[in-house]
Amino acid sequence: MATQTKDYYGTLGVKKAATADEIRKAFRKAARKYHPDVNPNDKKAEEKFKEISEANDVLSDEKKRKIYDQFGFYSDNIDPAAAEAAARGGYGSSTGAARGYGGGATASGGGQEVPFDFGGFDFSDFQSGRSAQQEQGGGFGGSFKDIFSGMFNGGRQAARGAQPGTDLEYQVSVDFWTAVRGGVTRLEIQRQEVCPSCKGKSTTGGSVECPECHGSGQVTQMGGRMKFNIQCPRCGGSGKVQNSCPTCDGEGVVIKKEPLEFRIKAGTRDGQRIRLAGKGNAGTGGGAAGDLFLIIKAGTHPVFARTGDDIYVTVPVTMTEAALGAKIDVPTIDTHDGGGRTQLKIPQGTQTGQKLRLREKGVPSA
């Protein structure tokens, strides 16, 4: 079965090097000749008008014309950027894709050669807007854009390299006084540590035949009736893979529980985040470890209530003290540390629920 291609330049009667203006003039001339209004009930003229309209639609659009010039046909599913990359990288002539049918064409980009085998593939499926999946009921659900982007990338897979570790987050409950005055807190965390056997490299030395490509360095992918070879994504084209570390199963890290001791600063607030750099999950391949974030959950107190750095305490006074005024002793957070009570002046006419302030008797700022 021959590959179906269309000679848009021949349809309009122009040369391949024709300018946009020449293409526009040729289309107008042909359109006047074959327009259905000029040729009523003439099926041949109607089909000819469709052909020249299709040719003009592609050749008058700069991006579409580049794709057509590169591949010898046009499809909305071909990425214009891929066509430009192919043109720059020398993936073949303007009809390289068509000539690859039945015999194979070689495309190279970035030093990676990708042999194509277009044997038995009918490009008319794409020209008529039907996918191979619709025709065969499965086996190919992608588009030309998906196929060629994979081809031009050479099936490359980025090297694993150094990967940084992820961050961890734990909520830590501390009592009221530890949050106010500071102190040392302990907890046990579970984190990923560098594998002691492979030192985070995921392998233990030595290599074996790649089970994906069986040592060939290439794998075959199918797309309907189209098949092509790409670089093996597992071994990177080398045909061999390193032995996975048996201790970490090739992950480069192992899970361990670790006791942790850290200091809470005086004045730490409820909900405050404390960052411990490098205490998160370990990285692989020499990557840096993540961070550990501790979310503080401060406890309450039966007498004192805390809002930010302010401390509130409810004190009872008699009606006489409230009406005539008085001086009373009230507890503060200093009292907890062995200090005495602080004297508070009650103004005359103090009302129930009225707030009175003692300066600098709250929580020291963290």
C-alpha positions in Angstrom: 0.0 0.0 0.0 1.5 3.3 -1.1 1.9 6.2 1.3 -0.7 8.8 0.4 0.8 12.3 0.0 -0.5 15.4 -1.6 1.4 17.8 -3.9 0.0 21.1 -2.6 2.4 23.1 -4.8 1.3 21.2 -7.9 -2.3 21.6 -7.0 -1.9 25.4 -7.0 0.5 25.3 -10.0 3.4 27.1 -8.2 7.0 26.2 -7.4 8.1 25.1 -4.0 10.1 28.3 -3.6 6.9 30.4 -4.3 6.4 33.4 -2.2 3.3 34.0 0.0 2.1 36.5 -2.6 2.5 34.1 -5.5 0.6 31.4 -3.6 -2.2 33.9 -2.8 -2.5 34.9 -6.5 -2.5 31.3 -7.7 -5.2 30.4 -5.3 -7.4 33.3 -6.3 -7.0 32.4 -10.0 -7.8 28.8 -9.5 -10.7 29.6 -7.1 -12.4 31.8 -9.8 -12.1 28.9 -12.2 -13.4 26.1 -10.0 -15.8 27.8 -7.6 -19.1 25.9 -7.2 -21.0 29.1 -8.0 -19.3 29.2 -11.4 -19.7 25.5 -12.0 -23.1 24.5 -10.6 -23.8 20.7 -10.3 -20.2 20.0 -11.4 -18.8 17.4 -9.0 -15.4 17.4 -10.5 -15.1 21.2 -10.2 -16.4 20.9 -6.6 -13.7 18.4 -5.7 -11.0 20.5 -7.4 -12.1 23.5 -5.5 -11.8 21.5 -2.2 -8.3 20.5 -3.2 -7.1 24.0 -4.0 -8.7 25.3 -0.8 -6.9 22.6 1.2 -3.6 23.4 -0.5 -4.0 27.1 0.1 -4.9 26.6 3.8 -1.6 24.8 4.4 0.7 26.8 2.2 -0.6 30.2 3.2 0.1 29.5 6.8 3.8 29.8 7.6 3.8 27.1 10.4 1.7 24.7 8.5 3.9 25.1 5.4 7.0 24.3 7.4 5.5 21.1 8.6 4.4 20.2 5.1 7.8 21.0 3.6 9.5 18.9 6.3 7.3 15.8 6.3 5.6 15.8 2.9 2.2 16.0 4.4 0.3 18.1 7.0 -1.5 17.1 10.2 -2.9 19.3 13.0 -1.4 16.8 15.4 2.2 17.5 14.4 3.9 20.0 16.7 5.4 22.9 14.7 8.3 23.1 17.1 9.1 19.5 16.4 9.1 20.2 12.7 11.5 23.1 13.1 13.8 21.0 15.3 13.8 18.3 12.7 14.7 20.9 10.0 17.6 22.2 12.1 18.8 18.8 13.2 18.7 17.2 9.8 16.0 14.6 10.2 15.7 14.2 6.5 14.4 16.1 3.5 10.9 17.5 3.0 9.6 14.1 2.2 11.9 12.1 4.5 8.9 10.7 6.4 7.2 9.5 3.3 10.4 7.9 1.9 10.9 6.1 5.2 7.8 4.0 4.4 8.6 0.4 3.8 12.3 0.8 4.1 13.3 3.0 7.1 14.7 6.4 7.5 17.2 7.5 10.1 16.6 10.7 12.1 19.3 12.2 14.3 19.2 15.0 16.8 21.5 15.9 19.6 23.8 13.0 18.6 21.1 10.4 19.1 20.2 8.4 16.0 16.7 7.0 15.9 15.9 4.5 13.1 12.3 4.5 11.9 10.5 1.7 10.3 7.3 2.9 8.6 6.6 -0.5 7.0 2.9 -1.1 6.4 1.8 2.3 7.8 -0.9 4.2 6.0 -0.6 8.0 6.6 -4.0 8.5 5.1 -5.5 7.8 8.6 -4.0 11.0 9.8 -4.8 13.0 6.7 -8.4 12.1 6.9 -8.6 12.8 10.6 -9.0 9.2 11.7 -6.8 7.6 14.2 -5.4 4.1 14.0 -7.2 3.4 17.3 -10.6 4.2 15.7 -9.8 1.9 12.8 -8.4 -1.0 14.7 -10.3 -0.6 17.9 -7.2 0.0 20.0 -3.5 -0.1 20.1 -2.9 3.6 19.4 -4.5 6.4 21.2 -2.0 9.1 20.7 -1.3 11.7 18.0 1.5 12.5 15.6 2.5 15.2 18.1 2.9 12.5 20.8 4.8 10.1 18.4 7.2 12.6 16.9 8.0 14.4 20.2 9.1 11.0 21.5 11.1 10.3 18.4 12.9 13.6 18.4 13.7 13.3 22.0 15.4 10.0 21.2 13.5 8.3 24.0 16.0 9.8 26.4 15.5 9.6 30.1 17.2 12.1 32.3 20.0 10.8 34.4 19.0 10.1 38.0 21.8 12.1 39.5 21.6 13.8 42.9 18.1 14.0 44.3 17.4 16.2 47.4 15.5 14.7 50.3 12.0 15.7 51.1 10.9 17.8 54.1 9.2 16.3 57.1 6.6 17.9 59.4 5.7 16.9 63.0 3.3 18.4 65.5 4.9 18.7 69.0 2.8 19.2 72.1 4.6 21.2 74.9 3.2 22.3 78.2 2.2 25.9 79.0 5.3 26.8 80.9 7.8 25.2 78.4 6.3 27.5 75.7 6.5 30.5 78.0 9.9 30.0 79.6 11.6 27.7 77.0 13.1 24.3 77.6 14.3 21.1 76.0 11.8 18.7 74.4 12.3 15.2 73.0 10.4 13.2 70.5 10.9 10.2 68.2 10.7 10.7 64.4 10.7 8.4 61.5 12.8 9.5 58.5 14.7 8.3 55.5 18.5 7.9 56.1 21.2 7.2 53.5 21.6 3.5 53.0 24.6 2.3 54.9 25.4 -0.3 52.2 25.4 1.7 49.0 25.9 5.1 50.6 22.9 6.5 48.7 24.0 5.3 45.3 21.2 2.7 45.0 23.7 0.2 43.4 26.4 -2.0 44.8 28.7 -2.2 41.8 28.9 -4.5 38.9 26.4 -4.6 36.1 24.0 -7.1 34.5 22.2 -7.2 31.2 19.3 -4.8 31.0 16.1 -6.8 31.3 14.2 -4.2 29.3 16.1 -4.3 26.1 18.0 -7.6 26.7 21.3 -5.8 26.2 20.6 -4.2 22.8 20.2 -0.7 24.2 17.1 -0.1 22.2 13.4 -1.0 22.5 10.7 -1.1 19.9 7.5 0.9 20.3 4.4 0.4 18.3 1.8 3.0 17.2 -0.9 1.3 15.2 0.8 0.0 12.0 3.8 2.2 12.8 6.8 1.0 14.7 10.1 2.6 15.6 13.1 2.0 17.8 14.1 4.3 20.6 16.9 4.4 23.2 16.1 2.1 26.1 14.8 4.3 28.9 16.0 1.9 31.6 19.6 1.6 30.7 20.0 4.8 28.7 21.1 2.8 25.6 24.1 1.1 27.3 22.4 -2.3 27.4 23.5 -2.8 31.0 22.1 -1.8 34.4 23.8 -1.7 37.7 22.9 -4.3 40.4 20.4 -2.8 42.8 21.5 -2.6 46.4 19.8 -5.4 48.3 19.7 -3.4 51.6 17.5 -0.5 50.2 16.1 -2.3 47.1 17.7 0.3 44.9 16.1 3.3 46.7 19.3 4.6 48.1 17.6 5.3 51.5 16.3 3.2 54.4 13.6 4.0 56.9 14.7 4.5 60.5 13.3 5.8 63.8 15.4 8.4 65.5 15.1 10.0 68.9 15.4 13.8 68.6 16.1 16.4 71.2 15.6 20.1 70.5 15.3 23.3 72.4 12.2 25.4 72.7 12.9 29.2 72.9 11.2 31.2 75.6 8.0 32.8 74.2 7.3 30.2 71.6 3.7 30.6 70.5 1.0 28.0 69.8 1.2 27.0 66.1 4.7 28.3 65.6 6.9 26.4 63.1 10.4 25.5 64.1 12.8 24.5 61.3 15.6 22.0 61.9 17.8 22.2 58.8 19.0 18.8 57.4 16.8 16.8 59.7 14.3 15.7 57.0 14.6 12.8 54.7 18.0 12.0 53.3 18.8 12.7 49.6 20.0 10.2 47.1 23.0 10.2 44.8 24.7 12.8 47.0 21.7 15.1 47.3 21.2 17.2 50.4 18.8 16.1 53.1 15.5 17.9 53.6 14.4 19.9 56.6 12.3 19.0 59.6 9.5 21.4 60.6 8.0 21.1 64.1 4.6 22.6 64.6 4.2 23.7 68.3 1.0 22.9 70.1 1.2 24.8 73.4 -0.8 23.6 76.4 -3.2 25.7 78.5 -3.1 26.7 82.1 -5.9 26.7 84.7 -5.2 30.3 85.9 -3.4 32.1 83.0 -4.7 32.5 79.5 -2.3 33.4 76.7 -3.0 35.5 73.6 0.2 36.1 71.6 2.6 37.5 74.2 -0.1 38.8 76.5 -1.2 36.9 79.7 -4.7 37.3 81.0 -5.8 36.4 84.5 -9.2 36.9 86.1 -9.1 38.3 89.7 -12.1 38.8 92.0 -12.7 42.1 93.8 -15.4 43.1 96.2 -18.0 45.7 95.4 -16.4 48.1 97.8 -13.0 47.7 96.2 -14.5 48.2 92.7 -16.6 51.2 93.8 -14.1 53.1 95.9 -10.8 51.8 94.4 -8.1 49.7 96.1 -4.8 48.0 95.7 -4.7 44.2 95.4 -2.0 41.5 94.9 -2.4 39.5 91.6 -0.5 36.5 90.4 1.7 36.8 87.3 3.9 34.3 85.4 6.8 35.5 87.5 5.0 34.0 90.5 5.5 30.6 89.0 9.3 31.1 89.1 9.3 31.9 92.8 8.6 35.6 92.5 6.0 37.4 94.6 2.6 38.7 93.5 2.4 42.0 91.8 0.3 44.9 93.2 -2.5 46.1 91.0 -4.3 49.4 91.5 -8.1 49.1 91.1 -9.5 52.5 89.9 -12.7 53.9 91.5 -15.8 52.8 89.6 -14.2 49.7 88.0 -16.8 47.6 86.2 -17.2 43.9 86.0 -15.1 42.5 83.1 -13.0 45.7 82.8 -9.4 45.1 81.6 -6.5 46.5 83.6 -2.9 46.3 82.4 0.4 45.5 84.1 3.2 46.5 81.8 5.9 44.0 80.9 4.3 41.2 82.9 3.5 39.1 79.8 5.6 36.6 77.9 9.1 37.5 76.7 9.2 37.8 72.9 10.7 34.8 71.3 
